Structures are given as C-alpha cells and as structure tokens.
Amino acid sequence: MKVKVEQFESGWQGLILGLTSKEIDELIAALKQLKIDRGHFHFRSDFEGFPSIGDIEFYWQSSDASSDLVLEASNVINPR
C-alpha cells in the first residue's frame, strides 16, 4: 500500500492511497467485519523514512451522526 499527502492551495489536505488487488480484498473484508462488529481497524505504517501518514483509523459510525466526507466513486457503476 502506498500513501501520499496532497496539499491543496487552500490549505486543505487530501490522502492518496494506492492498493494492490490483495489489499483491496483485505479492505473489503475489514469493512464487512466493521459493519458487523461496529468496532474499528487501522492502516498503519512502519513509521520509517520521510514523515508521512503513520495511522489511519476506520470506525463504525451511526447513521444519525453528522458527516463531513462523502464517497465519490465516479468510476463505479451504481446498481439500479
């Protein structure tokens, strides 16, 4: 997995994640388990080399909690 921090001129930041097919399968499995367990999981680095992203946590959030990100999957065909 590769991660890069993107710096926008506005001061906002973004994350760019590169995943292999195996990592995508593992992420899908972790997300499915998260939905069942309502717990959390992490992506973690080895904290080596140039400072970047050390940890990204995913956690279950109730549907009535406020959100500040949305999934924008323009290459995904939405089932009808």
C-alpha positions as a Markdown table, in Angstrom:
| # | Residue | x | y | z |
|---|---|---|---|---|
| 1 | Met | 0.0 | 0.0 | 0.0 |
| 2 | Lys | 1.2 | 3.5 | -0.8 |
| 3 | Val | 0.1 | 6.7 | 0.8 |
| 4 | Lys | 0.7 | 10.3 | -0.1 |
| 5 | Val | -0.5 | 13.5 | 1.5 |
| 6 | Glu | -1.8 | 16.0 | -1.0 |
| 7 | Gln | -1.5 | 19.7 | -0.2 |
| 8 | Phe | -4.2 | 22.0 | -1.7 |
| 9 | Glu | -3.5 | 25.7 | -2.3 |
| 10 | Ser | -6.5 | 26.4 | 0.0 |
| 11 | Gly | -4.7 | 24.8 | 3.0 |
| 12 | Trp | -6.8 | 21.7 | 2.9 |
| 13 | Gln | -5.1 | 18.3 | 2.7 |
| 14 | Gly | -6.0 | 15.0 | 1.0 |
| 15 | Leu | -4.8 | 11.5 | 1.2 |
| 16 | Ile | -4.0 | 9.4 | -1.9 |
| 17 | Leu | -3.9 | 5.7 | -1.2 |
| 18 | Gly | -2.6 | 3.1 | -3.7 |
| 19 | Leu | -3.8 | -0.5 | -3.0 |
| 20 | Thr | -3.0 | -3.8 | -4.6 |
| 21 | Ser | -5.7 | -6.3 | -5.6 |
| 22 | Lys | -4.9 | -8.3 | -2.4 |
| 23 | Glu | -5.1 | -5.2 | -0.2 |
| 24 | Ile | -8.5 | -4.3 | -1.8 |
| 25 | Asp | -9.8 | -7.7 | -0.9 |
| 26 | Glu | -8.5 | -7.3 | 2.7 |
| 27 | Leu | -10.0 | -3.9 | 3.0 |
| 28 | Ile | -13.4 | -5.2 | 1.7 |
| 29 | Ala | -13.3 | -8.0 | 4.3 |
| 30 | Ala | -12.3 | -5.5 | 7.1 |
| 31 | Leu | -15.2 | -3.2 | 6.1 |
| 32 | Lys | -17.7 | -6.0 | 6.1 |
| 33 | Gln | -16.5 | -7.1 | 9.6 |
| 34 | Leu | -16.6 | -3.4 | 10.7 |
| 35 | Lys | -20.3 | -3.3 | 9.7 |
| 36 | Ile | -21.0 | -6.5 | 11.8 |
| 37 | Asp | -18.8 | -5.7 | 14.9 |
| 38 | Arg | -19.3 | -1.9 | 14.9 |
| 39 | Gly | -15.7 | -1.6 | 16.1 |
| 40 | His | -12.6 | -0.2 | 14.3 |
| 41 | Phe | -9.5 | -1.1 | 12.4 |
| 42 | His | -6.3 | 0.7 | 11.3 |
| 43 | Phe | -4.0 | 1.2 | 8.4 |
| 44 | Arg | -0.5 | 1.7 | 9.9 |
| 45 | Ser | 2.9 | 2.5 | 8.5 |
| 46 | Asp | 6.2 | 1.3 | 9.9 |
| 47 | Phe | 7.0 | 5.0 | 10.8 |
| 48 | Glu | 10.2 | 4.8 | 8.7 |
| 49 | Gly | 11.6 | 7.3 | 6.2 |
| 50 | Phe | 10.2 | 10.7 | 5.5 |
| 51 | Pro | 7.4 | 11.7 | 7.8 |
| 52 | Ser | 4.0 | 10.9 | 6.2 |
| 53 | Ile | 0.9 | 9.2 | 7.4 |
| 54 | Gly | 1.5 | 6.9 | 10.4 |
| 55 | Asp | -2.0 | 5.7 | 11.1 |
| 56 | Ile | -5.5 | 5.9 | 9.5 |
| 57 | Glu | -8.4 | 4.6 | 11.7 |
| 58 | Phe | -11.7 | 3.4 | 10.3 |
| 59 | Tyr | -14.5 | 3.1 | 12.9 |
| 60 | Trp | -18.2 | 2.4 | 12.7 |
| 61 | Gln | -20.4 | 5.5 | 12.9 |
| 62 | Ser | -24.2 | 5.5 | 13.4 |
| 63 | Ser | -26.2 | 6.8 | 10.5 |
| 64 | Asp | -27.6 | 9.7 | 12.6 |
| 65 | Ala | -24.1 | 11.1 | 13.4 |
| 66 | Ser | -23.0 | 14.1 | 11.3 |
| 67 | Ser | -20.7 | 13.6 | 8.4 |
| 68 | Asp | -18.0 | 15.7 | 6.8 |
| 69 | Leu | -16.9 | 13.4 | 3.9 |
| 70 | Val | -18.9 | 11.6 | 1.2 |
| 71 | Leu | -17.9 | 8.7 | -1.0 |
| 72 | Glu | -17.3 | 10.0 | -4.5 |
| 73 | Ala | -16.8 | 6.9 | -6.7 |
| 74 | Ser | -17.1 | 8.3 | -10.2 |
| 75 | Asn | -15.8 | 5.1 | -11.8 |
| 76 | Val | -18.2 | 2.8 | -10.0 |
| 77 | Ile | -21.5 | 1.8 | -11.8 |
| 78 | Asn | -24.4 | 2.4 | -9.4 |
| 79 | Pro | -26.9 | -0.5 | -9.4 |
| 80 | Arg | -30.5 | 0.5 | -10.0 |
